[in-house]
Each structure stands twice: as structure tokens, then as C-alpha cells.
Amino acid sequence: MVHRRREAHPHHCAYLDEAPARHGIEVLLSGSLTSDSGQAMRGSFFLLDAPDRAAIEALFAADPLGAADDWQSRSVSAVTIRQNRMG
């Protein structure tokens, strides 16, 4: 799996540079989920502004990392914003 991820990662990054806009999605924040030490990657986090769940599912279904079968699971949740100090 590590080999497939390493191979797909540049394609994943290029995809995320252009694909969200095609799906009507704005990536507000994204990054790796890591262990407390930051040494081990545990997953990915995306905070998205999207028209609906279908757009998000379509975005990630076509992502090269998904095609490389790198994700063991995905979770999509709506958020009700209570505080926002990001700007």
C-alpha cells in the first residue's frame, strides 16, 4: 500500500489543485492527521464548503489516492459552525 500511495500522491496533489472547483467545492482547510509526535500519518482531514454530499462523494471517488485503493474508510459529516476564528 505504501508503494501505491507514494506513486499516486503527486497525482492526488495535482487533482486537488483543480478538481474541487469542477465539483462546486471550496477546500477551506486540509492536511494530514498524524500521531501526537507527528511521525506517523493516520489519515487526512478536509474542511470543505460544498453544495451537497453527492458533490463530495464525486470528488473523492475520482481522487487518484482513492483509485489506488489507499483509503480504508471515509467519513463525511455536516458541521454546524458555532465559532470561527479562522478569519
Phi and psi in radians as a Rosetta constraint file:
Dihedral C 1 N 2 CA 2 C 2 CIRCULARHARMONIC -1.067 0.35
Dihedral N 2 CA 2 C 2 N 3 CIRCULARHARMONIC -0.718 0.35
Dihedral C 2 N 3 CA 3 C 3 CIRCULARHARMONIC -1.082 0.35
Dihedral N 3 CA 3 C 3 N 4 CIRCULARHARMONIC -0.809 0.35
Dihedral C 3 N 4 CA 4 C 4 CIRCULARHARMONIC -1.077 0.35
Dihedral N 4 CA 4 C 4 N 5 CIRCULARHARMONIC -0.712 0.35
Dihedral C 4 N 5 CA 5 C 5 CIRCULARHARMONIC -1.126 0.35
Dihedral N 5 CA 5 C 5 N 6 CIRCULARHARMONIC -0.812 0.35
Dihedral C 5 N 6 CA 6 C 6 CIRCULARHARMONIC -1.031 0.35
Dihedral N 6 CA 6 C 6 N 7 CIRCULARHARMONIC -0.728 0.35
Dihedral C 6 N 7 CA 7 C 7 CIRCULARHARMONIC -1.163 0.35
Dihedral N 7 CA 7 C 7 N 8 CIRCULARHARMONIC -0.710 0.35
Dihedral C 7 N 8 CA 8 C 8 CIRCULARHARMONIC -1.446 0.35
Dihedral N 8 CA 8 C 8 N 9 CIRCULARHARMONIC -0.331 0.35
Dihedral C 8 N 9 CA 9 C 9 CIRCULARHARMONIC -1.022 0.35
Dihedral N 9 CA 9 C 9 N 10 CIRCULARHARMONIC -0.794 0.35
Dihedral C 9 N 10 CA 10 C 10 CIRCULARHARMONIC -1.086 0.35
Dihedral N 10 CA 10 C 10 N 11 CIRCULARHARMONIC -0.614 0.35
Dihedral C 10 N 11 CA 11 C 11 CIRCULARHARMONIC -1.209 0.35
Dihedral N 11 CA 11 C 11 N 12 CIRCULARHARMONIC -0.641 0.35
Dihedral C 11 N 12 CA 12 C 12 CIRCULARHARMONIC -1.067 0.35
Dihedral N 12 CA 12 C 12 N 13 CIRCULARHARMONIC -0.827 0.35
Dihedral C 12 N 13 CA 13 C 13 CIRCULARHARMONIC -1.101 0.35
Dihedral N 13 CA 13 C 13 N 14 CIRCULARHARMONIC -0.772 0.35
Dihedral C 13 N 14 CA 14 C 14 CIRCULARHARMONIC -1.101 0.35
Dihedral N 14 CA 14 C 14 N 15 CIRCULARHARMONIC -0.711 0.35
Dihedral C 14 N 15 CA 15 C 15 CIRCULARHARMONIC -1.061 0.35
Dihedral N 15 CA 15 C 15 N 16 CIRCULARHARMONIC -0.780 0.35
Dihedral C 15 N 16 CA 16 C 16 CIRCULARHARMONIC -1.242 0.35
Dihedral N 16 CA 16 C 16 N 17 CIRCULARHARMONIC -0.287 0.35
Dihedral C 16 N 17 CA 17 C 17 CIRCULARHARMONIC -1.261 0.35
Dihedral N 17 CA 17 C 17 N 18 CIRCULARHARMONIC -0.506 0.35
Dihedral C 17 N 18 CA 18 C 18 CIRCULARHARMONIC -2.161 0.35
Dihedral N 18 CA 18 C 18 N 19 CIRCULARHARMONIC -0.478 0.35
Dihedral C 18 N 19 CA 19 C 19 CIRCULARHARMONIC -1.239 0.35
Dihedral N 19 CA 19 C 19 N 20 CIRCULARHARMONIC -0.674 0.35
Dihedral C 19 N 20 CA 20 C 20 CIRCULARHARMONIC -0.955 0.35
Dihedral N 20 CA 20 C 20 N 21 CIRCULARHARMONIC -0.743 0.35
Dihedral C 20 N 21 CA 21 C 21 CIRCULARHARMONIC -1.074 0.35
Dihedral N 21 CA 21 C 21 N 22 CIRCULARHARMONIC -0.624 0.35
Dihedral C 21 N 22 CA 22 C 22 CIRCULARHARMONIC -1.111 0.35
Dihedral N 22 CA 22 C 22 N 23 CIRCULARHARMONIC -0.452 0.35
Dihedral C 22 N 23 CA 23 C 23 CIRCULARHARMONIC -1.705 0.35
Dihedral N 23 CA 23 C 23 N 24 CIRCULARHARMONIC 0.102 0.35
Dihedral C 23 N 24 CA 24 C 24 CIRCULARHARMONIC 1.286 0.35
Dihedral N 24 CA 24 C 24 N 25 CIRCULARHARMONIC 0.463 0.35
Dihedral C 24 N 25 CA 25 C 25 CIRCULARHARMONIC -1.983 0.35
Dihedral N 25 CA 25 C 25 N 26 CIRCULARHARMONIC 2.436 0.35
Dihedral C 25 N 26 CA 26 C 26 CIRCULARHARMONIC -1.956 0.35
Dihedral N 26 CA 26 C 26 N 27 CIRCULARHARMONIC 2.206 0.35
Dihedral C 26 N 27 CA 27 C 27 CIRCULARHARMONIC -1.459 0.35
Dihedral N 27 CA 27 C 27 N 28 CIRCULARHARMONIC 1.952 0.35
Dihedral C 27 N 28 CA 28 C 28 CIRCULARHARMONIC -1.463 0.35
Dihedral N 28 CA 28 C 28 N 29 CIRCULARHARMONIC -0.615 0.35
Dihedral C 28 N 29 CA 29 C 29 CIRCULARHARMONIC -2.805 0.35
Dihedral N 29 CA 29 C 29 N 30 CIRCULARHARMONIC 2.408 0.35
Dihedral C 29 N 30 CA 30 C 30 CIRCULARHARMONIC -2.624 0.35
Dihedral N 30 CA 30 C 30 N 31 CIRCULARHARMONIC 2.740 0.35
Dihedral C 30 N 31 CA 31 C 31 CIRCULARHARMONIC 3.061 0.35
Dihedral N 31 CA 31 C 31 N 32 CIRCULARHARMONIC 3.066 0.35
Dihedral C 31 N 32 CA 32 C 32 CIRCULARHARMONIC -1.455 0.35
Dihedral N 32 CA 32 C 32 N 33 CIRCULARHARMONIC 2.458 0.35
Dihedral C 32 N 33 CA 33 C 33 CIRCULARHARMONIC -1.577 0.35
Dihedral N 33 CA 33 C 33 N 34 CIRCULARHARMONIC 2.243 0.35
Dihedral C 33 N 34 CA 34 C 34 CIRCULARHARMONIC -2.258 0.35
Dihedral N 34 CA 34 C 34 N 35 CIRCULARHARMONIC 2.981 0.35
Dihedral C 34 N 35 CA 35 C 35 CIRCULARHARMONIC -1.153 0.35
Dihedral N 35 CA 35 C 35 N 36 CIRCULARHARMONIC 2.910 0.35
Dihedral C 35 N 36 CA 36 C 36 CIRCULARHARMONIC -0.980 0.35
Dihedral N 36 CA 36 C 36 N 37 CIRCULARHARMONIC -0.583 0.35
Dihedral C 36 N 37 CA 37 C 37 CIRCULARHARMONIC -1.350 0.35
Dihedral N 37 CA 37 C 37 N 38 CIRCULARHARMONIC -0.274 0.35
Dihedral C 37 N 38 CA 38 C 38 CIRCULARHARMONIC 1.422 0.35
Dihedral N 38 CA 38 C 38 N 39 CIRCULARHARMONIC 0.032 0.35
Dihedral C 38 N 39 CA 39 C 39 CIRCULARHARMONIC -1.483 0.35
Dihedral N 39 CA 39 C 39 N 40 CIRCULARHARMONIC -0.506 0.35
Dihedral C 39 N 40 CA 40 C 40 CIRCULARHARMONIC -2.024 0.35
Dihedral N 40 CA 40 C 40 N 41 CIRCULARHARMONIC 2.213 0.35
Dihedral C 40 N 41 CA 41 C 41 CIRCULARHARMONIC -1.388 0.35
Dihedral N 41 CA 41 C 41 N 42 CIRCULARHARMONIC 2.351 0.35
Dihedral C 41 N 42 CA 42 C 42 CIRCULARHARMONIC -2.025 0.35
Dihedral N 42 CA 42 C 42 N 43 CIRCULARHARMONIC -0.172 0.35
Dihedral C 42 N 43 CA 43 C 43 CIRCULARHARMONIC 2.797 0.35
Dihedral N 43 CA 43 C 43 N 44 CIRCULARHARMONIC -2.831 0.35
Dihedral C 43 N 44 CA 44 C 44 CIRCULARHARMONIC -2.293 0.35
Dihedral N 44 CA 44 C 44 N 45 CIRCULARHARMONIC 2.697 0.35
Dihedral C 44 N 45 CA 45 C 45 CIRCULARHARMONIC -2.260 0.35
Dihedral N 45 CA 45 C 45 N 46 CIRCULARHARMONIC 2.329 0.35
Dihedral C 45 N 46 CA 46 C 46 CIRCULARHARMONIC -2.301 0.35
Dihedral N 46 CA 46 C 46 N 47 CIRCULARHARMONIC 2.276 0.35
Dihedral C 46 N 47 CA 47 C 47 CIRCULARHARMONIC -1.887 0.35
Dihedral N 47 CA 47 C 47 N 48 CIRCULARHARMONIC 1.983 0.35
Dihedral C 47 N 48 CA 48 C 48 CIRCULARHARMONIC -2.088 0.35
Dihedral N 48 CA 48 C 48 N 49 CIRCULARHARMONIC 2.566 0.35
Dihedral C 48 N 49 CA 49 C 49 CIRCULARHARMONIC -1.863 0.35
Dihedral N 49 CA 49 C 49 N 50 CIRCULARHARMONIC 1.915 0.35
Dihedral C 49 N 50 CA 50 C 50 CIRCULARHARMONIC -2.326 0.35
Dihedral N 50 CA 50 C 50 N 51 CIRCULARHARMONIC 2.656 0.35
Dihedral C 50 N 51 CA 51 C 51 CIRCULARHARMONIC -1.184 0.35
Dihedral N 51 CA 51 C 51 N 52 CIRCULARHARMONIC -0.533 0.35
Dihedral C 51 N 52 CA 52 C 52 CIRCULARHARMONIC -2.972 0.35
Dihedral N 52 CA 52 C 52 N 53 CIRCULARHARMONIC 2.999 0.35
Dihedral C 52 N 53 CA 53 C 53 CIRCULARHARMONIC -1.090 0.35
Dihedral N 53 CA 53 C 53 N 54 CIRCULARHARMONIC -0.619 0.35
Dihedral C 53 N 54 CA 54 C 54 CIRCULARHARMONIC -1.064 0.35
Dihedral N 54 CA 54 C 54 N 55 CIRCULARHARMONIC -0.676 0.35
Dihedral C 54 N 55 CA 55 C 55 CIRCULARHARMONIC -1.120 0.35
Dihedral N 55 CA 55 C 55 N 56 CIRCULARHARMONIC -0.715 0.35
Dihedral C 55 N 56 CA 56 C 56 CIRCULARHARMONIC -1.145 0.35
Dihedral N 56 CA 56 C 56 N 57 CIRCULARHARMONIC -0.797 0.35
Dihedral C 56 N 57 CA 57 C 57 CIRCULARHARMONIC -1.056 0.35
Dihedral N 57 CA 57 C 57 N 58 CIRCULARHARMONIC -0.720 0.35
Dihedral C 57 N 58 CA 58 C 58 CIRCULARHARMONIC -1.139 0.35
Dihedral N 58 CA 58 C 58 N 59 CIRCULARHARMONIC -0.726 0.35
Dihedral C 58 N 59 CA 59 C 59 CIRCULARHARMONIC -1.010 0.35
Dihedral N 59 CA 59 C 59 N 60 CIRCULARHARMONIC -0.895 0.35
Dihedral C 59 N 60 CA 60 C 60 CIRCULARHARMONIC -1.356 0.35
Dihedral N 60 CA 60 C 60 N 61 CIRCULARHARMONIC -0.413 0.35
Dihedral C 60 N 61 CA 61 C 61 CIRCULARHARMONIC -1.131 0.35
Dihedral N 61 CA 61 C 61 N 62 CIRCULARHARMONIC -0.538 0.35
Dihedral C 61 N 62 CA 62 C 62 CIRCULARHARMONIC -1.677 0.35
Dihedral N 62 CA 62 C 62 N 63 CIRCULARHARMONIC -0.013 0.35
Dihedral C 62 N 63 CA 63 C 63 CIRCULARHARMONIC -1.186 0.35
Dihedral N 63 CA 63 C 63 N 64 CIRCULARHARMONIC 2.358 0.35
Dihedral C 63 N 64 CA 64 C 64 CIRCULARHARMONIC -0.991 0.35
Dihedral N 64 CA 64 C 64 N 65 CIRCULARHARMONIC -0.548 0.35
Dihedral C 64 N 65 CA 65 C 65 CIRCULARHARMONIC -1.196 0.35
Dihedral N 65 CA 65 C 65 N 66 CIRCULARHARMONIC -0.630 0.35
Dihedral C 65 N 66 CA 66 C 66 CIRCULARHARMONIC -1.141 0.35
Dihedral N 66 CA 66 C 66 N 67 CIRCULARHARMONIC -0.718 0.35
Dihedral C 66 N 67 CA 67 C 67 CIRCULARHARMONIC -1.143 0.35
Dihedral N 67 CA 67 C 67 N 68 CIRCULARHARMONIC -0.507 0.35
Dihedral C 67 N 68 CA 68 C 68 CIRCULARHARMONIC -1.403 0.35
Dihedral N 68 CA 68 C 68 N 69 CIRCULARHARMONIC 0.070 0.35
Dihedral C 68 N 69 CA 69 C 69 CIRCULARHARMONIC 1.043 0.35
Dihedral N 69 CA 69 C 69 N 70 CIRCULARHARMONIC 0.685 0.35
Dihedral C 69 N 70 CA 70 C 70 CIRCULARHARMONIC -1.480 0.35
Dihedral N 70 CA 70 C 70 N 71 CIRCULARHARMONIC -0.396 0.35
Dihedral C 70 N 71 CA 71 C 71 CIRCULARHARMONIC -1.626 0.35
Dihedral N 71 CA 71 C 71 N 72 CIRCULARHARMONIC 2.192 0.35
Dihedral C 71 N 72 CA 72 C 72 CIRCULARHARMONIC -1.371 0.35
Dihedral N 72 CA 72 C 72 N 73 CIRCULARHARMONIC -0.549 0.35
Dihedral C 72 N 73 CA 73 C 73 CIRCULARHARMONIC -2.756 0.35
Dihedral N 73 CA 73 C 73 N 74 CIRCULARHARMONIC 2.819 0.35
Dihedral C 73 N 74 CA 74 C 74 CIRCULARHARMONIC -2.386 0.35
Dihedral N 74 CA 74 C 74 N 75 CIRCULARHARMONIC 2.567 0.35
Dihedral C 74 N 75 CA 75 C 75 CIRCULARHARMONIC -2.361 0.35
Dihedral N 75 CA 75 C 75 N 76 CIRCULARHARMONIC 2.266 0.35
Dihedral C 75 N 76 CA 76 C 76 CIRCULARHARMONIC -2.090 0.35
Dihedral N 76 CA 76 C 76 N 77 CIRCULARHARMONIC 2.220 0.35
Dihedral C 76 N 77 CA 77 C 77 CIRCULARHARMONIC -2.359 0.35
Dihedral N 77 CA 77 C 77 N 78 CIRCULARHARMONIC 2.477 0.35
Dihedral C 77 N 78 CA 78 C 78 CIRCULARHARMONIC -1.359 0.35
Dihedral N 78 CA 78 C 78 N 79 CIRCULARHARMONIC 2.704 0.35
Dihedral C 78 N 79 CA 79 C 79 CIRCULARHARMONIC -2.287 0.35
Dihedral N 79 CA 79 C 79 N 80 CIRCULARHARMONIC 2.324 0.35
Dihedral C 79 N 80 CA 80 C 80 CIRCULARHARMONIC -1.716 0.35
Dihedral N 80 CA 80 C 80 N 81 CIRCULARHARMONIC 2.004 0.35
Dihedral C 80 N 81 CA 81 C 81 CIRCULARHARMONIC -1.353 0.35
Dihedral N 81 CA 81 C 81 N 82 CIRCULARHARMONIC 2.176 0.35
Dihedral C 81 N 82 CA 82 C 82 CIRCULARHARMONIC -1.800 0.35
Dihedral N 82 CA 82 C 82 N 83 CIRCULARHARMONIC -0.662 0.35
Dihedral C 82 N 83 CA 83 C 83 CIRCULARHARMONIC -2.405 0.35
Dihedral N 83 CA 83 C 83 N 84 CIRCULARHARMONIC 2.531 0.35
Dihedral C 83 N 84 CA 84 C 84 CIRCULARHARMONIC -2.557 0.35
Dihedral N 84 CA 84 C 84 N 85 CIRCULARHARMONIC 1.862 0.35
Dihedral C 84 N 85 CA 85 C 85 CIRCULARHARMONIC -1.939 0.35
Dihedral N 85 CA 85 C 85 N 86 CIRCULARHARMONIC 0.342 0.35
Dihedral C 85 N 86 CA 86 C 86 CIRCULARHARMONIC -1.457 0.35
Dihedral N 86 CA 86 C 86 N 87 CIRCULARHARMONIC -0.178 0.35
